[in-house]
Each structure stands twice: as C-alpha cells, then as structure tokens.
Amino acid sequence: MVYNEKLGKWIELFGMGIFRPEVTKPLGITKPVLAWGGGIERIAMLKYDLDDVREFYNNNLGWLRSTTKCQ
C-alpha cells in the first residue's frame, strides 16, 4: 500500500487473494491456495498521474500517442 496525495487515499500496489475452489478442484487441489502478484501498472499509474488503473486498458490511442514513454 502507498498513500497517493493527489487522490487523498491509500492505493494497493500488489493484488492478493485466494483462488476460488472451482479453479483449484479440477486440478485435484482441495486446500485453499493463496495468490498474489506485483502490479507494475499501479506504479505506472502513479508515474503517469492517472486516477484509475483501468485507463491503461481502454485503448485510448490519443493518450498513447501523446505520452512520450509509450511511443
């Protein structure tokens, strides 16, 4: 977690959770399985001053063309 002063709130940098049983049972796994991973897009969100991480996935070509590091 890191505090984002612009948004005035804490944001998550690494997602965590537990795999749903319907995902693990077909593999013969009966015990809960933890999952976690780094969110490089969360760090990039801070660098590019974005308010919402989903902005990376909306295919905004204008934004991609205007952002120097994305060219």
N, C-alpha and C positions, 0 to 999 in steps of 0.2 A: 504494500500500500504506500502511496505517496500523496502528499497534500498538494492539490492544484489551486494556487491562489486565485487565478482567473475565474475558475468555476466555483471557488469557495467551498470545496468539498474534497474528500479523500477519493482517490480512484485506484482501482485494482490493476496491478501490473502483471500478475500471474493468476491464471484461472485454475481453480481446483474443484474437485467434486468426486463423486462415486459413480462408477459405471452402473447403468440400470441392469437389473437381472436378466431382462430379455436379450441383452447384448452378450452377457457372460455365460449364461446357461447353455446355449448351443455349443459352446467351446468346452463344456464339461467343468466349468468353474462354478462352484457353489458358494464360495465365500465372497464377501464384499471386496471389490477392487477399487483402490484409490487411483485417481487420475489427476495429474497436474501438468502444467506447461507454461513456459515463458511467453509473454505476449509482446513480441517485438513491435506490433502495431500500436500498443499502448504507449510505448516510449516514443515512437514516431509521432503519435498524436500530440504529445507534449512539444516535440521539436517543431512541428508544422502548425502549432497553435490551433488545433481542431478541437471542437467541443464534443464531438461524438465519434467514436471509433468506427462506426458504420459508414462514415464518409469515405473511408478507403475502399469500400466495396460497392459504391453506387455508380461506377463507370463514368465519372464526370471528366470528360476529355478536356474541357476548358481548364479545369483545375490542374490536371496532369501536365498540360502544355505550359501553364503559367508558373509551375513550381520547378525551379531550376534543378533541384536534385533528382527530379523524376524524368528529366529529358534525356 
